[in-house]
């Protein structure tokens, strides 16, 4: 999970760990790249606006180094077609508008991972 808001990432970590998932949290683009190069990532929930840059920049760096997650889902507060198009062009499986309803996020995550 790539999210710079500690309250959000903490809550999502607990939620996903309660469903039996192993969660790694990165609060910056650099930390996301570092984490994803150390371990295989099945699902990356990717915030687009991070303190050190654009989340899609981190995704591009992972593509270049051949460490792409199996599935990447962009999380954004911007409900604009151009943002969704940019995310999909960068390789995101889906784009979800924040705040994402938790039940919906869990249901969709299960679908992506099965």
Beta strands, then each sheet from edge to edge (+ up, - down):
strand 1: 43-47
strand 2: 49-50
strand 3: 53-54
strand 4: 71-76
strand 5: 94-97
sheet 1: 1+ 4+ 5+
sheet 2: 2+ 3-
end
